[in-house]
């Protein structure tokens, strides 16, 4: 008879190894400045064997998709936590913006990874699909918060511009890696645009 405690322990070890491999992938991409990293390099960072990485994820592309999914999940959690605490439509707008620049997200390592993943989406259908989900979620959250304040279709127009601004701030930061990311200043820049639109 299989020991349930042993099975639970095995699953915990496997989950920890998977997380270590994903974290190592993101760190390796940051250091290389591209996806030009090997499974062996990632395995060395994670402290596990390349064979285990292939066992857990399959191909290197599968590992890259897993890393993208992790970053998107973290982003969704940051925004959802802030939205749950927001008490007004304007507060919900701020929640989406601050979640987009949460310190866990707007770090040099994560920014570098996203720049590489944007390029990766040009050749990976699954990566492109994940990016579309991100774009749609960002715009939907913004439109939902803006609509009670400005109505449609203006809410859609402001949301599209704010989303493009958020992505632009990320891109500029990715291309200036020697400048330390400043989540508050980044969020304040988008907030000023929102205030200008709401007051016009």
MDTraj code that builds the backbone (N, CA, C; nanometers):
import mdtraj as md
import numpy as np

residues = "UNK UNK UNK UNK UNK UNK UNK UNK UNK UNK UNK UNK UNK UNK UNK UNK UNK UNK UNK UNK UNK UNK UNK UNK UNK UNK UNK UNK UNK UNK UNK UNK UNK UNK UNK UNK UNK UNK UNK UNK UNK UNK UNK UNK UNK UNK UNK UNK UNK UNK UNK UNK UNK UNK UNK UNK UNK UNK UNK UNK UNK UNK UNK UNK UNK UNK UNK UNK UNK UNK UNK UNK UNK UNK UNK UNK UNK UNK UNK UNK UNK UNK UNK UNK UNK UNK UNK UNK UNK UNK UNK UNK UNK UNK UNK UNK UNK UNK UNK UNK UNK UNK UNK UNK UNK UNK UNK UNK UNK UNK UNK UNK UNK UNK UNK UNK UNK UNK UNK UNK UNK UNK UNK UNK UNK UNK UNK UNK UNK UNK UNK UNK UNK UNK UNK UNK UNK UNK UNK UNK UNK UNK UNK UNK UNK UNK UNK UNK UNK UNK UNK UNK UNK UNK UNK UNK UNK UNK UNK UNK UNK UNK UNK UNK UNK UNK UNK UNK UNK UNK UNK UNK UNK UNK UNK UNK UNK UNK UNK UNK UNK UNK UNK UNK UNK UNK UNK UNK UNK UNK UNK UNK UNK UNK UNK UNK UNK UNK UNK UNK".split()
xyz = np.array([
    [0.0850, -0.1200, 0.0000],
    [0.0000, 0.0000, 0.0000],
    [0.0882, 0.1244, 0.0000],
    [0.0557, 0.2211, -0.0849],
    [0.1352, 0.3426, -0.0955],
    [0.1124, 0.4324, 0.0257],
    [0.2187, 0.4863, 0.0775],
    [0.2106, 0.5762, 0.1933],
    [0.1679, 0.7151, 0.1459],
    [0.0475, 0.7651, 0.1869],
    [0.0011, 0.8985, 0.1426],
    [0.0985, 1.0095, 0.1802],
    [0.1622, 0.9960, 0.2981],
    [0.2585, 1.0979, 0.3400],
    [0.3777, 1.1042, 0.2480],
    [0.4216, 0.9879, 0.2022],
    [0.5359, 0.9845, 0.1101],
    [0.4981, 1.0463, -0.0241],
    [0.3748, 1.0180, -0.0704],
    [0.3293, 1.0774, -0.1973],
    [0.3218, 1.2295, -0.1868],
    [0.2703, 1.2778, -0.0733],
    [0.2615, 1.4223, -0.0525],
    [0.3995, 1.4848, -0.0512],
    [0.4930, 1.4189, 0.0173],
    [0.6303, 1.4692, 0.0211],
    [0.6939, 1.4725, -0.1156],
    [0.6665, 1.3698, -0.1961],
    [0.7223, 1.3636, -0.3318],
    [0.6662, 1.4772, -0.4170],
    [0.5346, 1.5016, -0.4027],
    [0.4738, 1.6112, -0.4799],
    [0.5300, 1.7468, -0.4374],
    [0.5569, 1.7620, -0.3081],
    [0.6140, 1.8882, -0.2595],
    [0.7534, 1.9098, -0.3157],
    [0.8327, 1.8040, -0.3185],
    [0.9676, 1.8140, -0.3755],
    [0.9601, 1.8475, -0.5239],
    [0.8689, 1.7824, -0.5942],
    [0.8541, 1.8086, -0.7376],
    [0.8114, 1.9530, -0.7618],
    [0.7155, 2.0020, -0.6824],
    [0.6691, 2.1401, -0.6986],
    [0.7822, 2.2386, -0.6719],
    [0.8623, 2.2111, -0.5694],
    [0.9745, 2.2996, -0.5373],
    [1.0768, 2.2994, -0.6500],
    [1.1017, 2.1844, -0.7081],
    [1.1978, 2.1761, -0.8184],
    [1.1456, 2.2494, -0.9418],
    [1.0171, 2.2358, -0.9685],
    [0.9580, 2.3079, -1.0813],
    [0.9716, 2.4591, -1.0625],
    [0.9398, 2.5062, -0.9429],
    [0.9503, 2.6494, -0.9145],
    [1.0947, 2.6966, -0.9249],
    [1.1877, 2.6144, -0.8766],
    [1.3296, 2.6501, -0.8866],
    [1.3733, 2.6594, -1.0321],
    [1.3247, 2.5688, -1.1146],
    [1.3607, 2.5699, -1.2566],
    [1.3046, 2.6939, -1.3260],
    [1.1807, 2.7314, -1.2928],
    [1.1199, 2.8502, -1.3534],
    [1.1926, 2.9763, -1.3081],
    [1.2228, 2.9856, -1.1778],
    [1.2974, 3.1016, -1.1276],
    [1.4344, 3.1103, -1.1932],
    [1.4986, 2.9952, -1.2116],
    [1.6306, 2.9927, -1.2760],
    [1.6206, 3.0334, -1.4219],
    [1.5114, 2.9982, -1.4869],
    [1.4901, 3.0368, -1.6266],
    [1.4824, 3.1883, -1.6397],
    [1.4039, 3.2503, -1.5540],
    [1.3876, 3.3957, -1.5576],
    [1.5200, 3.4653, -1.5281],
    [1.5952, 3.4143, -1.4303],
    [1.7246, 3.4738, -1.3966],
    [1.8243, 3.4573, -1.5110],
    [1.8222, 3.3423, -1.5764],
    [1.9152, 3.3174, -1.6870],
    [1.8839, 3.4075, -1.8059],
    [1.7544, 3.4279, -1.8336],
    [1.7146, 3.5177, -1.9427],
    [1.7611, 3.6597, -1.9130],
    [1.7450, 3.7017, -1.7880],
    [1.7890, 3.8360, -1.7488],
    [1.9383, 3.8527, -1.7728],
    [2.0161, 3.7548, -1.7314],
    [2.1617, 3.7651, -1.7460],
    [2.2030, 3.7631, -1.8923],
    [2.1382, 3.6788, -1.9728],
    [2.1746, 3.6674, -2.1146],
    [2.1163, 3.7811, -2.1975],
    [2.0072, 3.8398, -2.1502],
    [1.9400, 3.9436, -2.2268],
    [1.8603, 3.8884, -2.3438],
    [1.8363, 3.7584, -2.3442],
    [1.7614, 3.6939, -2.4523],
    [1.7227, 3.5533, -2.4072],
    [1.6559, 3.4811, -2.4972],
    [1.6218, 3.3418, -2.4687],
    [1.7345, 3.2475, -2.5061],
    [1.8487, 3.3033, -2.5415],
    [1.9636, 3.2225, -2.5834],
    [2.0338, 3.1639, -2.4612],
    [1.9616, 3.0807, -2.3890],
    [2.0143, 3.0110, -2.2716],
    [1.9865, 2.8626, -2.2909],
    [2.0689, 2.7796, -2.2311],
    [2.0521, 2.6356, -2.2482],
    [1.9838, 2.5744, -2.1265],
    [1.9265, 2.4587, -2.1474],
    [1.8647, 2.3862, -2.0367],
    [1.9707, 2.3511, -1.9329],
    [2.0917, 2.3216, -1.9794],
    [2.2004, 2.2887, -1.8856],
    [2.2324, 2.4085, -1.7956],
    [2.2341, 2.5295, -1.8539],
    [2.2599, 2.6499, -1.7740],
    [2.1490, 2.6717, -1.6712],
    [2.0273, 2.6527, -1.7154],
    [1.9131, 2.6699, -1.6249],
    [1.9183, 2.5662, -1.5133],
    [1.9480, 2.4426, -1.5507],
    [1.9554, 2.3362, -1.4511],
    [2.0632, 2.3652, -1.3475],
    [2.1773, 2.4173, -1.3940],
    [2.2856, 2.4508, -1.3009],
    [2.2426, 2.5565, -1.2011],
    [2.1690, 2.6562, -1.2480],
    [2.1188, 2.7606, -1.1578],
    [2.0184, 2.7042, -1.0578],
    [1.9364, 2.6116, -1.1058],
    [1.8301, 2.5568, -1.0216],
    [1.8799, 2.4497, -0.9256],
    [1.9999, 2.3986, -0.9519],
    [2.0538, 2.2937, -0.8665],
    [1.9915, 2.1575, -0.8905],
    [1.9426, 2.1365, -1.0133],
    [1.8878, 2.0059, -1.0492],
    [1.9487, 1.9633, -1.1826],
    [1.9220, 1.8426, -1.2232],
    [1.9825, 1.7924, -1.3469],
    [1.9008, 1.8346, -1.4687],
    [1.9660, 1.8493, -1.5847],
    [1.8916, 1.8787, -1.7080],
    [1.7858, 1.7721, -1.7364],
    [1.8156, 1.6462, -1.7011],
    [1.7194, 1.5383, -1.7258],
    [1.5904, 1.5617, -1.6478],
    [1.6025, 1.6123, -1.5262],
    [1.4823, 1.6397, -1.4465],
    [1.4004, 1.7531, -1.5080],
    [1.4685, 1.8546, -1.5600],
    [1.3956, 1.9647, -1.6242],
    [1.3166, 1.9121, -1.7436],
    [1.3811, 1.8272, -1.8240],
    [1.3098, 1.7688, -1.9381],
    [1.1947, 1.6807, -1.8910],
    [1.2149, 1.6118, -1.7793],
    [1.1092, 1.5263, -1.7245],
    [0.9891, 1.6092, -1.6800],
    [1.0151, 1.7216, -1.6131],
    [0.9073, 1.8043, -1.5595],
    [0.8386, 1.8880, -1.6661],
    [0.9146, 1.9388, -1.7627],
    [0.8596, 2.0370, -1.8564],
    [0.8538, 1.9892, -2.0013],
    [0.9355, 1.8933, -2.0381],
    [0.9424, 1.8529, -2.1780],
    [1.0549, 1.9274, -2.2474],
    [1.0212, 2.0105, -2.3447],
    [1.1216, 2.0824, -2.4212],
    [1.1564, 2.2160, -2.3554],
    [1.2597, 2.2792, -2.4075],
    [1.2955, 2.4130, -2.3605],
    [1.1814, 2.5112, -2.3861],
    [1.1142, 2.4981, -2.5002],
    [1.0001, 2.5858, -2.5287],
    [0.8912, 2.5690, -2.4237],
    [0.8674, 2.4468, -2.3812],
    [0.7664, 2.4232, -2.2772],
    [0.8060, 2.4925, -2.1469],
    [0.9358, 2.4936, -2.1176],
    [0.9846, 2.5609, -1.9975],
    [0.9639, 2.7122, -2.0092],
    [0.9885, 2.7679, -2.1262],
    [0.9671, 2.9110, -2.1466],
    [0.8197, 2.9483, -2.1271],
    [0.7313, 2.8646, -2.1782],
    [0.5883, 2.8901, -2.1619],
    [0.5505, 2.8816, -2.0142],
    [0.6077, 2.7865, -1.9426],
    [0.5804, 2.7750, -1.7990],
    [0.6252, 2.9009, -1.7251],
    [0.7382, 2.9574, -1.7660],
    [0.7868, 3.0806, -1.7028],
    [0.6929, 3.1968, -1.7332],
    [0.6449, 3.2048, -1.8576],
    [0.5480, 3.3094, -1.8920],
    [0.4208, 3.2957, -1.8087],
    [0.3740, 3.1738, -1.7956],
    [0.2522, 3.1501, -1.7176],
    [0.2703, 3.1932, -1.5726],
    [0.3875, 3.1654, -1.5188],
    [0.4124, 3.2044, -1.3796],
    [0.4072, 3.3561, -1.3644],
    [0.4713, 3.4282, -1.4566],
    [0.4712, 3.5743, -1.4486],
    [0.3300, 3.6305, -1.4650],
    [0.2531, 3.5728, -1.5556],
    [0.1157, 3.6183, -1.5743],
    [0.0309, 3.5896, -1.4508],
    [0.0548, 3.4751, -1.3884],
    [-0.0197, 3.4415, -1.2667],
    [0.0130, 3.5393, -1.1543],
    [0.1409, 3.5737, -1.1416],
    [0.1810, 3.6708, -1.0393],
    [0.1184, 3.8076, -1.0674],
    [0.1170, 3.8472, -1.1936],
    [0.0560, 3.9750, -1.2311],
    [-0.0926, 3.9751, -1.1942],
    [-0.1619, 3.8676, -1.2310],
    [-0.3050, 3.8585, -1.2028],
    [-0.3312, 3.8669, -1.0518],
    [-0.2487, 3.8019, -0.9729],
    [-0.2657, 3.8047, -0.8273],
    [-0.2428, 3.9436, -0.7701],
    [-0.1420, 4.0140, -0.8225],
    [-0.1141, 4.1497, -0.7744],
    [-0.2321, 4.2426, -0.8027],
    [-0.2869, 4.2345, -0.9230],
    [-0.3993, 4.3211, -0.9597],
    [-0.5242, 4.2809, -0.8826],
    [-0.5522, 4.1520, -0.8739],
    [-0.6736, 4.1047, -0.8066],
    [-0.6747, 4.1454, -0.6593],
    [-0.5599, 4.1362, -0.5944],
    [-0.5522, 4.1729, -0.4529],
    [-0.5854, 4.3205, -0.4336],
    [-0.5363, 4.4051, -0.5215],
    [-0.5623, 4.5477, -0.5116],
    [-0.7063, 4.5820, -0.5492],
    [-0.7595, 4.5130, -0.6507],
    [-0.8985, 4.5380, -0.6900],
    [-0.9943, 4.5010, -0.5765],
    [-0.9638, 4.3949, -0.5050],
    [-1.0507, 4.3521, -0.3949],
    [-1.0583, 4.4569, -0.2846],
    [-0.9527, 4.5366, -0.2709],
    [-0.9493, 4.6385, -0.1658],
    [-0.9988, 4.7740, -0.2139],
    [-1.0196, 4.7910, -0.3437],
    [-1.0619, 4.9204, -0.3984],
    [-1.2075, 4.9471, -0.3637],
    [-1.2385, 5.0736, -0.3316],
    [-1.3728, 5.1082, -0.2855],
    [-1.4474, 5.2013, -0.3801],
    [-1.3882, 5.2323, -0.4949],
    [-1.4536, 5.3229, -0.5895],
    [-1.4004, 5.2933, -0.7290],
    [-1.4708, 5.3408, -0.8338],
    [-1.4189, 5.3216, -0.9696],
    [-1.2775, 5.3791, -0.9867],
    [-1.2538, 5.4990, -0.9302],
    [-1.1197, 5.5569, -0.9435],
    [-1.0177, 5.4731, -0.8676],
    [-1.0600, 5.4183, -0.7547],
    [-0.9712, 5.3299, -0.6801],
    [-0.9381, 5.2038, -0.7578],
    [-1.0369, 5.1551, -0.8360],
    [-1.0124, 5.0357, -0.9183],
    [-0.9135, 5.0660, -1.0299],
    [-0.9204, 5.1850, -1.0866],
    [-0.8222, 5.2236, -1.1886],
    [-0.6832, 5.2225, -1.1264],
    [-0.6716, 5.2848, -1.0098],
    [-0.5424, 5.2869, -0.9414],
    [-0.4933, 5.1481, -0.9075],
    [-0.5858, 5.0570, -0.8748],
    [-0.5474, 4.9199, -0.8415],
    [-0.4848, 4.8496, -0.9615],
    [-0.5439, 4.8700, -1.0783],
    [-0.4894, 4.8079, -1.2002],
    [-0.3511, 4.8646, -1.2307],
    [-0.3375, 4.9962, -1.2170],
    [-0.2093, 5.0600, -1.2480],
    [-0.1019, 5.0169, -1.1483],
    [-0.1333, 5.0240, -1.0188],
    [-0.0314, 4.9870, -0.9198],
    [0.0021, 4.8387, -0.9287],
    [-0.0971, 4.7555, -0.9620],
    [-0.0689, 4.6138, -0.9807],
    [0.0232, 4.5882, -1.0984],
    [0.0098, 4.6708, -1.2017],
    [0.0960, 4.6560, -1.3204],
    [0.2408, 4.6929, -1.2911],
    [0.2607, 4.7737, -1.1869],
    [0.3966, 4.8142, -1.1498],
    [0.4324, 4.7677, -1.0090],
    [0.3692, 4.6593, -0.9646],
    [0.4010, 4.6050, -0.8325],
    [0.5495, 4.5698, -0.8262],
    [0.6145, 4.5919, -0.7120],
    [0.7578, 4.5599, -0.7013],
    [0.7925, 4.4175, -0.7437],
    [0.7029, 4.3228, -0.7187],
    [0.7308, 4.1847, -0.7599],
    [0.7315, 4.1701, -0.9115],
    [0.6645, 4.2617, -0.9806],
    [0.6571, 4.2591, -1.1264],
    [0.7593, 4.3515, -1.1912],
    [0.7647, 4.4745, -1.1432],
    [0.8482, 4.5757, -1.2063],
    [0.9891, 4.5726, -1.1477],
    [1.0525, 4.4566, -1.1629],
    [1.1920, 4.4380, -1.1219],
    [1.2735, 4.4139, -1.2481],
    [1.4028, 4.4397, -1.2414],
    [1.4847, 4.4282, -1.3617],
    [1.4799, 4.2869, -1.4198],
    [1.4801, 4.1867, -1.3338],
    [1.4786, 4.0486, -1.3802],
    [1.3512, 4.0169, -1.4575],
    [1.2381, 4.0570, -1.4004],
    [1.1104, 4.0299, -1.4650],
    [1.0942, 4.1112, -1.5925],
    [1.1386, 4.2349, -1.5894],
    [1.1303, 4.3214, -1.7076],
    [1.2108, 4.2621, -1.8225],
    [1.3325, 4.2156, -1.7942],
    [1.4155, 4.1533, -1.8972],
    [1.3479, 4.0302, -1.9562],
    [1.2871, 3.9502, -1.8680],
    [1.2198, 3.8291, -1.9154],
    [1.1045, 3.8640, -2.0081],
    [1.0262, 3.9667, -1.9724],
    [0.9118, 4.0017, -2.0563],
    [0.9556, 4.0541, -2.1928],
    [1.0649, 4.1292, -2.1968],
    [1.1134, 4.1763, -2.3264],
    [1.1474, 4.0573, -2.4156],
    [1.2133, 3.9565, -2.3581],
    [1.2483, 3.8367, -2.4349],
    [1.1224, 3.7609, -2.4768],
    [1.0227, 3.7560, -2.3884],
    [0.9009, 3.6828, -2.4204],
    [0.8202, 3.7531, -2.5299],
    [0.8250, 3.8855, -2.5332],
    [0.7571, 3.9580, -2.6417],
    [0.8158, 3.9151, -2.7765],
    [0.9475, 3.9054, -2.7837],
    [1.0114, 3.8609, -2.9080],
    [0.9794, 3.7146, -2.9358],
    [0.9755, 3.6348, -2.8307],
    [0.9453, 3.4924, -2.8427],
    [0.8063, 3.4723, -2.9027],
    [0.7135, 3.5611, -2.8708],
    [0.5765, 3.5482, -2.9198],
    [0.5672, 3.5612, -3.0715],
    [0.6696, 3.6155, -3.1344],
    [0.6697, 3.6263, -3.2809],
    [0.6840, 3.4895, -3.3468],
    [0.7368, 3.3913, -3.2734],
    [0.7543, 3.2581, -3.3326],
    [0.6825, 3.1474, -3.2564],
    [0.6213, 3.1816, -3.1449],
    [0.5503, 3.0821, -3.0657],
    [0.4024, 3.1187, -3.0570],
    [0.3175, 3.0321, -3.1120],
    [0.1752, 3.0576, -3.1060],
    [0.1227, 3.0621, -2.9639],
    [0.1726, 2.9763, -2.8767],
    [0.1257, 2.9742, -2.7390],
    [0.1698, 3.0994, -2.6641],
    [0.2921, 3.1443, -2.6881],
    [0.3381, 3.2683, -2.6248],
    [0.2548, 3.3867, -2.6717],
    [0.2233, 3.3907, -2.8002],
    [0.1399, 3.4984, -2.8535],
    [0.0009, 3.4938, -2.7901],
    [-0.0528, 3.3741, -2.7702],
    [-0.1843, 3.3609, -2.7074],
    [-0.1820, 3.4135, -2.5638],
    [-0.0757, 3.3818, -2.4902],
    [-0.0643, 3.4289, -2.3521],
    [-0.0554, 3.5815, -2.3468],
    [0.0163, 3.6399, -2.4418],
    [0.0240, 3.7862, -2.4457],
    [-0.1124, 3.8479, -2.4770],
    [-0.1879, 3.7843, -2.5652],
    [-0.3218, 3.8360, -2.5963],
    [-0.4109, 3.8318, -2.4718],
    [-0.3966, 3.7267, -2.3930],
    [-0.4733, 3.7175, -2.2686],
    [-0.4365, 3.8327, -2.1760],
    [-0.3052, 3.8596, -2.1647],
    [-0.2611, 3.9717, -2.0801],
    [-0.3187, 4.1040, -2.1292],
    [-0.3080, 4.1311, -2.2607],
    [-0.3584, 4.2568, -2.3165],
    [-0.5091, 4.2708, -2.2902],
    [-0.5819, 4.1624, -2.3134],
    [-0.7273, 4.1655, -2.2967],
    [-0.7644, 4.1879, -2.1497],
    [-0.6939, 4.1201, -2.0598],
    [-0.7247, 4.1348, -1.9171],
    [-0.6965, 4.2779, -1.8699],
    [-0.5843, 4.3338, -1.9126],
    [-0.5499, 4.4702, -1.8734],
    [-0.6561, 4.5680, -1.9230],
    [-0.6921, 4.5571, -2.0494],
    [-0.7886, 4.6519, -2.1055],
    [-0.9268, 4.6331, -2.0432],
    [-0.9683, 4.5087, -2.0221],
    [-1.0992, 4.4820, -1.9620],
    [-1.1084, 4.5408, -1.8214],
    [-1.0034, 4.5224, -1.7423],
    [-1.0035, 4.5776, -1.6068],
    [-1.0130, 4.7299, -1.6086],
    [-0.9391, 4.7922, -1.6990],
    [-0.9420, 4.9378, -1.7072],
    [-1.0775, 4.9888, -1.7558],
    [-1.1327, 4.9260, -1.8581],
    [-1.2628, 4.9678, -1.9102],
    [-1.3706, 4.9544, -1.8022],
    [-1.3664, 4.8437, -1.7291],
    [-1.4649, 4.8209, -1.6233],
    [-1.4609, 4.9310, -1.5177],
    [-1.3411, 4.9764, -1.4842],
    [-1.3278, 5.0823, -1.3836],
    [-1.3607, 5.2197, -1.4407],
    [-1.3284, 5.2430, -1.5659],
    [-1.3500, 5.3739, -1.6270],
    [-1.4947, 5.3984, -1.6679],
    [-1.5659, 5.2948, -1.7049],
    [-1.6998, 5.3100, -1.7607],
    [-1.7948, 5.3884, -1.6708],
    [-1.7988, 5.3633, -1.5384],
    [-1.8899, 5.4426, -1.4542],
    [-1.8537, 5.5907, -1.4485],
    [-1.7299, 5.6247, -1.4822],
    [-1.6838, 5.7634, -1.4722],
    [-1.6997, 5.8417, -1.6016],
    [-1.6794, 5.7751, -1.7146],
    [-1.6809, 5.8477, -1.8424],
    [-1.7722, 5.7849, -1.9470],
    [-1.8293, 5.6687, -1.9172],
    [-1.9157, 5.6019, -2.0130],
    [-1.8387, 5.5426, -2.1302],
    [-1.9142, 5.4751, -2.2155],
    [-1.8564, 5.4183, -2.3368],
    [-1.8942, 5.5100, -2.4539],
    [-1.8130, 5.5261, -2.5575],
    [-1.6904, 5.4519, -2.5850],
    [-1.5631, 5.5167, -2.5283],
    [-1.5816, 5.6264, -2.4544],
    [-1.4628, 5.6973, -2.4054],
    [-1.3796, 5.6089, -2.3125],
    [-1.4457, 5.5264, -2.2320],
    [-1.3728, 5.4382, -2.1414],
    [-1.2793, 5.3455, -2.2194],
    [-1.3280, 5.2965, -2.3330],
    [-1.2465, 5.2070, -2.4147],
    [-1.1248, 5.2794, -2.4717],
    [-1.1458, 5.4038, -2.5147],
    [-1.0345, 5.4808, -2.5716],
    [-0.9280, 5.5106, -2.4667],
    [-0.9706, 5.5530, -2.3469],
    [-0.8748, 5.5842, -2.2410],
    [-0.8020, 5.4577, -2.1972],
    [-0.8756, 5.3467, -2.1871],
    [-0.8148, 5.2202, -2.1444],
    [-0.7082, 5.1744, -2.2437],
    [-0.7376, 5.1883, -2.3732],
    [-0.6403, 5.1471, -2.4754],
    [-0.5135, 5.2309, -2.4653],
    [-0.5299, 5.3617, -2.4453],
    [-0.4136, 5.4498, -2.4348],
    [-0.3350, 5.4219, -2.3070],
    [-0.4057, 5.3998, -2.1958],
    [-0.3378, 5.3709, -2.0694],
    [-0.2631, 5.2385, -2.0780],
    [-0.3239, 5.1390, -2.1425],
    [-0.2567, 5.0105, -2.1597],
    [-0.1302, 5.0244, -2.2422],
    [-0.1389, 5.1039, -2.3501],
    [-0.0208, 5.1262, -2.4333],
    [0.0870, 5.2007, -2.3546],
    [0.0469, 5.2931, -2.2688],
    [0.1428, 5.3659, -2.1874],
    [0.2120, 5.2725, -2.0876],
    [0.1347, 5.1855, -2.0238],
    [0.1935, 5.0894, -1.9296],
    [0.2970, 5.0032, -2.0007],
    [0.2608, 4.9499, -2.1169],
    [0.3555, 4.8664, -2.1914],
    [0.4769, 4.9470, -2.2361],
    [0.4539, 5.0736, -2.2719],
    [0.5652, 5.1592, -2.3136],
    [0.6631, 5.1864, -2.2011],
    [0.6102, 5.2066, -2.0801],
    [0.6984, 5.2281, -1.9655],
    [0.7819, 5.1034, -1.9398],
    [0.7190, 4.9859, -1.9511],
    [0.7931, 4.8606, -1.9343],
    [0.9029, 4.8475, -2.0405],
    [0.8671, 4.8780, -2.1657],
    [0.9641, 4.8654, -2.2742],
    [1.0808, 4.9604, -2.2541],
    [1.0535, 5.0850, -2.2175],
    [1.1615, 5.1820, -2.1956],
    [1.2541, 5.1337, -2.0840],
    [1.1949, 5.0788, -1.9772],
    [1.2763, 5.0287, -1.8675],
    [1.3618, 4.9102, -1.9124],
    [1.3039, 4.8240, -1.9949],
    [1.3786, 4.7080, -2.0441],
    [1.4993, 4.7502, -2.1267],
    [1.4868, 4.8633, -2.1964],
    [1.5940, 4.9090, -2.2844],
    [1.6928, 5.0019, -2.2144],
    [1.6674, 5.0301, -2.0859],
    [1.7609, 5.1105, -2.0064],
    [1.7923, 5.0356, -1.8766],
    [1.8550, 4.9191, -1.8873],
    [1.8744, 4.8327, -1.7702],
    [1.9644, 4.8910, -1.6622],
    [2.0445, 4.9926, -1.6949],
    [2.1324, 5.0509, -1.5938],
    [2.0567, 5.1438, -1.4996],
    [1.9350, 5.1818, -1.5378],
    [1.8513, 5.2656, -1.4524],
    [1.7644, 5.1750, -1.3651],
    [1.7729, 5.1931, -1.2351],
    [1.6982, 5.1088, -1.1426],
    [1.5475, 5.1277, -1.1610],
    [1.4700, 5.0202, -1.1745],
    [1.3244, 5.0350, -1.1870],
    [1.2645, 5.1056, -1.0656],
    [1.1727, 5.1954, -1.0912],
    [1.1070, 5.2721, -0.9854],
    [0.9562, 5.2534, -1.0005],
    [0.8987, 5.1527, -0.9333],
    [0.7560, 5.1243, -0.9512],
    [0.6650, 5.2428, -0.9232],
    [0.6934, 5.3202, -0.8198],
    [0.6058, 5.4322, -0.7842],
    [0.6060, 5.5397, -0.8927],
    [0.7248, 5.5776, -0.9399],
    [0.7319, 5.6796, -1.0449],
    [0.6635, 5.6322, -1.1722],
    [0.6788, 5.5044, -1.2031],
    [0.6155, 5.4491, -1.3222],
    [0.4638, 5.4560, -1.3097],
    [0.4110, 5.4145, -1.1950],
    [0.2663, 5.4185, -1.1740],
    [0.2151, 5.5619, -1.1743],
    [0.2907, 5.6543, -1.1120],
    [0.2488, 5.7947, -1.1063],
    [0.2363, 5.8550, -1.2464],
    [0.3239, 5.8136, -1.3372],
    [0.3190, 5.8654, -1.4736],
    [0.1861, 5.8303, -1.5406],
    [0.1430, 5.7060, -1.5243],
    [0.0162, 5.6632, -1.5839],
    [-0.1015, 5.7262, -1.5103],
    [-0.0903, 5.7392, -1.3789],
    [-0.1966, 5.8029, -1.3006],
    [-0.2194, 5.9473, -1.3469],
    [-0.1119, 6.0199, -1.3771],
    [-0.1273, 6.1584, -1.4233],
    [-0.2037, 6.1635, -1.5555],
    [-0.1772, 6.0673, -1.6429],
    [-0.2513, 6.0620, -1.7689],
    [-0.4006, 6.0377, -1.7420],
    [-0.4303, 5.9438, -1.6540],
    [-0.5689, 5.9136, -1.6206],
    [-0.6388, 6.0371, -1.5628],
    [-0.5724, 6.1045, -1.4699],
    [-0.6324, 6.2246, -1.4097],
    [-0.6579, 6.3328, -1.5144],
    [-0.5641, 6.3493, -1.6043],
    [-0.5823, 6.4492, -1.7097],
    [-0.7030, 6.4172, -1.7963],
    [-0.7222, 6.2898, -1.8278],
    [-0.8371, 6.2494, -1.9096],
    [-0.9676, 6.2657, -1.8322],
    [-0.9679, 6.2296, -1.7046],
    [-1.0899, 6.2389, -1.6266],
    [-1.1299, 6.3859, -1.6013],
    [-1.0323, 6.4743, -1.5979],
    [-1.0606, 6.6153, -1.5694],
    [-1.0812, 6.7001, -1.6947],
    [-1.0673, 6.6392, -1.8086],
    [-1.0796, 6.7181, -1.9335],
    [-1.2245, 6.7319, -1.9760],
])
top = md.Topology()
chain = top.add_chain()
for i, resn in enumerate(residues, 1):
    res = top.add_residue(resn, chain, resSeq=i)
    for name in ("N", "CA", "C"):
        top.add_atom(name, md.element.get_by_symbol(name[0]), res)
traj = md.Trajectory(xyz[None], top)
